[in-house]
Amino acid sequence: MKNKKLQKIKNNFVYRFVVFALWFFNIIPRKMALFLGSGLGCLAFMVSKKERATAHKTLTMVYGDSMDETQREGLIKRMFINFGLNLADVIRFKKHYHRQIKNLVDVEGIEHFDNVYKRGKGIIAVTGHIGNFELLAAYFANAGYNAAAIGREMYDPRLDKLLVENRTSLNVVNIPTTESPRRILKVLKQGYALGVLIDTDSMRVRSEFVPAFGKLSRTPIGQTIIGLKTGAGFLPMACVRDGKRYKIIIKPEVVPDPSGDFDKDVYNITAACTKALEEIIDEHRDQWIWIHNRWLTRPVDEKDENDDKKDNEKDE
């Protein structure tokens, strides 16, 4: 009972702080908002010891000895600062997007997007927690395209409402992860571009192990299944910070190569999309969420192999 009361007090404090931040960041100039966002990122870096340790672990797993501890620490700090900078712009979307932010976005590979969009069967816009991912759907929804985004609900319904309102204020159709697949099918049949994040290890959604930076990673496959069944196009993309501006990077379409085995096709498409995102992350290393353990869940056969090794070590 005591823990529930403390959690309620904490949730109320966080909610009131967010409401204040939304108000305050929207009445100050963008330059000051970015300065404060950068400061919040530095503060988060200093107090987030557990998350920094996770980031060091994942960076070492991916880059090994090619990156020493000092380089990793610098990259992690820049990552937190980028989080703060992106957040400062995101919470200003509702009031300042059209006047300040829209004109700061450059697009690389728009021809790939247009070619698929014109087919009218929808786009699976495959992305991840790279750069300012909230800006992706907002940009396309205000550039003459129909855009929707699948988003996980926040733990506090009040915070979730604020987030959804921020998206829908810019004409983005918000689809909760708990929504019926029929809703997703509907927007794709209407030719929408549907933003999907596939770079986290989650037990909440149907997933499969595909290579990510050379190590098998549990990756969502629901978007691939739906895309293959509807004929939607698969376009890996991300929105990264580029100096004082943003750059949307759109990779070439990942085209299905039917093998006669649907499960194999799902695997191949998901793996190809993951590889494309991996290339973007590698080019912009300080803009991905290294604080997330992408490789936490392990395949059963890998676990069995590790258990056998431990047993052999004990016998020796």
C-alpha positions in Angstrom: 0.0 0.0 0.0 2.8 2.3 0.9 4.6 1.6 -2.3 1.5 2.4 -4.3 1.2 5.8 -2.6 4.8 6.6 -3.2 4.4 5.6 -6.9 1.3 7.8 -7.2 3.2 10.8 -5.7 6.1 10.2 -8.1 3.7 9.9 -11.1 2.0 13.1 -10.1 5.3 14.9 -9.7 6.5 13.7 -13.1 3.3 14.7 -14.8 3.3 18.2 -13.3 6.9 18.6 -14.3 6.2 17.6 -17.9 3.2 20.0 -18.1 5.4 22.8 -16.8 8.2 21.9 -19.2 5.7 21.9 -22.1 4.6 25.3 -21.2 8.0 26.8 -20.5 9.8 25.4 -23.5 7.1 26.8 -25.7 7.4 30.4 -24.5 11.1 30.7 -24.8 13.2 31.1 -28.0 14.4 27.9 -29.7 18.0 28.8 -29.1 17.4 28.9 -25.4 15.2 25.7 -25.5 18.1 23.9 -27.2 20.6 25.2 -24.6 18.4 23.9 -21.8 17.8 20.6 -23.6 21.5 20.2 -23.9 21.9 20.9 -20.2 19.3 18.4 -19.3 21.1 15.9 -21.5 24.3 16.5 -19.6 22.5 16.2 -16.3 21.0 12.9 -17.3 24.4 11.7 -18.4 25.9 12.5 -14.9 23.1 10.8 -12.9 22.4 7.8 -15.1 25.2 5.5 -13.9 23.3 2.3 -14.6 22.3 3.4 -18.1 25.9 4.5 -18.9 27.2 1.1 -17.8 24.7 -0.6 -20.2 25.8 1.7 -23.0 29.5 0.8 -22.4 28.5 -2.8 -22.5 26.6 -2.6 -25.7 29.2 -0.4 -27.4 31.9 -2.9 -26.4 29.8 -5.8 -27.7 29.5 -4.0 -31.1 32.8 -2.3 -31.6 35.1 -4.3 -29.4 38.7 -2.9 -29.0 38.2 -0.4 -31.9 36.8 2.0 -29.3 38.5 2.6 -26.0 36.8 3.6 -22.8 37.4 7.3 -23.2 35.9 7.2 -26.7 32.9 5.3 -25.5 32.3 7.7 -22.6 32.5 10.7 -25.0 30.0 9.1 -27.4 27.6 8.2 -24.6 27.7 11.8 -23.3 27.0 13.1 -26.8 24.1 10.6 -27.0 22.5 12.0 -23.9 23.0 15.6 -25.2 21.3 14.6 -28.4 18.4 13.2 -26.5 18.0 16.5 -24.8 18.3 18.5 -28.0 15.7 16.3 -29.8 13.3 16.5 -26.8 13.5 20.3 -26.8 12.3 20.4 -30.4 9.7 17.6 -30.0 7.9 19.3 -27.1 7.7 22.5 -29.3 6.1 20.7 -32.3 2.5 21.7 -31.5 3.2 25.5 -31.4 6.4 25.9 -33.4 6.7 23.1 -36.0 5.5 25.1 -39.1 7.3 28.3 -38.2 10.7 27.0 -37.0 11.3 23.3 -37.4 9.8 22.3 -40.7 12.4 24.4 -42.7 15.3 22.8 -40.8 14.7 19.4 -42.4 16.6 18.1 -45.4 15.7 14.8 -47.1 18.0 12.3 -48.7 16.4 9.6 -50.8 12.9 11.2 -51.2 12.7 9.5 -54.7 12.6 6.1 -52.9 9.7 7.3 -50.8 7.8 8.8 -53.7 8.2 5.7 -55.9 6.6 3.5 -53.3 4.0 6.0 -52.1 2.6 6.4 -55.6 1.8 2.7 -55.8 -1.0 3.4 -53.3 -0.5 0.2 -51.3 1.1 1.8 -48.3 4.6 2.1 -46.9 6.1 0.3 -43.9 8.5 3.0 -42.8 10.9 0.9 -40.8 12.9 3.0 -38.3 14.3 2.9 -34.8 15.2 5.0 -31.8 17.7 6.9 -34.0 17.9 10.7 -33.8 14.6 12.5 -33.7 12.3 9.7 -34.7 9.2 11.6 -33.7 10.0 14.1 -36.4 9.8 11.5 -39.2 6.1 11.0 -39.2 5.5 14.7 -38.5 7.5 15.8 -41.5 5.7 13.5 -44.0 2.3 14.2 -42.5 2.9 17.9 -43.2 4.6 17.5 -46.6 1.5 16.3 -48.6 1.6 12.6 -47.5 -0.7 10.6 -45.3 1.3 9.3 -42.3 0.7 7.2 -39.3 2.8 5.9 -36.5 2.6 2.9 -34.2 3.5 3.9 -30.6 3.8 2.1 -27.3 1.5 3.6 -24.6 3.2 5.3 -21.7 2.8 4.0 -18.1 0.8 7.1 -17.1 -2.4 7.7 -19.3 -2.0 11.5 -18.7 1.5 11.5 -20.2 0.3 9.2 -23.0 -2.5 11.7 -23.8 0.1 14.6 -24.0 2.3 12.5 -26.4 -0.6 11.5 -28.6 -1.9 15.1 -28.8 1.5 16.3 -29.8 1.5 13.8 -32.7 -2.1 14.3 -33.8 -1.7 18.1 -33.7 0.6 17.6 -36.8 -1.8 15.3 -38.6 -0.1 12.1 -37.6 -2.5 9.2 -37.1 -1.5 7.6 -33.8 -1.9 3.8 -33.5 -1.3 2.2 -30.1 0.6 -1.1 -30.0 -2.5 -2.6 -28.4 -4.7 -1.6 -31.3 -6.3 -4.3 -33.5 -4.3 -5.3 -36.6 -7.4 -4.3 -38.6 -6.6 -0.6 -37.9 -3.1 -1.1 -39.4 -4.5 -2.9 -42.4 -6.9 -0.1 -42.9 -4.4 2.7 -43.0 -2.1 0.7 -45.3 -5.0 0.0 -47.7 -5.6 3.7 -47.7 -2.0 4.2 -48.9 -0.6 5.6 -45.6 3.1 5.6 -44.7 3.2 3.7 -41.4 6.1 4.4 -39.1 7.3 1.3 -37.1 10.2 1.1 -34.6 12.0 -2.3 -34.8 15.2 -1.8 -32.9 14.3 -2.9 -29.3 14.1 -6.3 -27.6 10.5 -6.6 -26.5 8.5 -9.5 -25.3 5.2 -7.6 -26.0 5.2 -8.2 -29.7 5.8 -11.1 -32.1 9.5 -11.3 -32.8 12.2 -13.3 -34.4 16.0 -13.5 -34.0 17.8 -11.7 -36.8 21.4 -10.4 -37.0 22.1 -6.9 -35.7 25.7 -5.8 -35.7 26.7 -9.5 -36.1 24.8 -10.8 -33.1 21.3 -12.3 -33.1 18.8 -9.9 -31.8 15.1 -10.4 -31.0 13.4 -8.2 -33.5 9.7 -7.4 -34.2 8.2 -9.1 -37.3 4.6 -8.1 -37.2 5.1 -5.2 -39.5 6.8 -7.5 -42.0 4.0 -10.0 -42.0 1.4 -7.3 -42.5 3.5 -5.7 -45.2 3.9 -8.9 -47.2 0.2 -9.7 -47.0 -0.9 -6.2 -48.1 1.7 -5.6 -50.7 3.0 -2.5 -48.9 6.6 -1.3 -49.6 9.4 -1.6 -47.0 11.5 1.5 -46.6 14.2 1.8 -43.9 14.7 5.4 -42.8 15.7 7.6 -39.9 15.9 11.3 -39.0 19.3 12.4 -37.6 20.7 15.6 -36.3 22.9 17.3 -38.9 24.6 20.2 -37.2 21.9 22.7 -36.4 19.5 21.0 -38.9 17.9 17.6 -39.4 18.4 15.1 -42.2 15.9 12.4 -43.0 17.8 9.4 -44.6 15.6 7.1 -46.7 17.3 3.9 -47.9 16.3 2.1 -51.1 13.2 -0.1 -50.9 13.7 -3.6 -49.5 12.0 -5.6 -52.2 10.6 -9.1 -51.3 12.2 -12.0 -53.2 9.5 -14.7 -52.8 11.0 -18.0 -51.9 7.8 -20.0 -51.5 8.4 -20.1 -47.8 6.5 -17.3 -46.1 8.4 -17.5 -42.8 11.7 -17.3 -44.7 10.5 -14.3 -46.6 9.5 -12.6 -43.3 13.0 -13.3 -41.9 14.8 -12.1 -45.0 12.8 -8.8 -45.1 13.2 -8.1 -41.4 17.0 -8.9 -41.6 17.5 -6.6 -44.6 15.6 -3.7 -42.9 17.6 -4.3 -39.7 20.9 -4.2 -41.8 19.8 -0.9 -43.4 19.1 0.7 -40.0 22.4 -0.7 -38.7 24.3 1.2 -41.5 22.6 4.5 -40.4 23.4 3.9 -36.7 27.0 3.1 -37.6 27.3 6.4 -39.4 25.6 8.4 -36.6 26.8 6.4 -33.5 26.0 9.1 -31.0 22.3 9.2 -32.0 21.1 5.7 -31.1 19.9 4.4 -27.8 23.0 2.4 -26.6 21.4 2.4 -23.1 19.0 -0.2 -24.4 20.2 -3.8 -24.2 19.2 -4.9 -27.7 20.7 -8.4 -27.2 19.2 -9.2 -23.8 17.0 -12.1 -24.9 19.0 -15.0 -26.3 18.0 -17.8 -28.6 17.2 -21.1 -26.8 19.9 -23.0 -28.6 22.5 -20.4 -27.6 21.4 -20.7 -24.0 21.7 -24.5 -24.2 25.2 -24.1 -25.7 26.3 -21.7 -22.9 24.9 -24.1 -20.3 26.9 -26.9 -21.7 30.0 -24.8 -21.6 29.4 -24.0 -17.9 28.8 -27.7 -17.2 32.0 -28.7 -18.9 34.0 -26.0 -17.0 32.6 -27.5 -13.8 33.6 -31.0 -14.8 37.1 -29.8 -15.5 
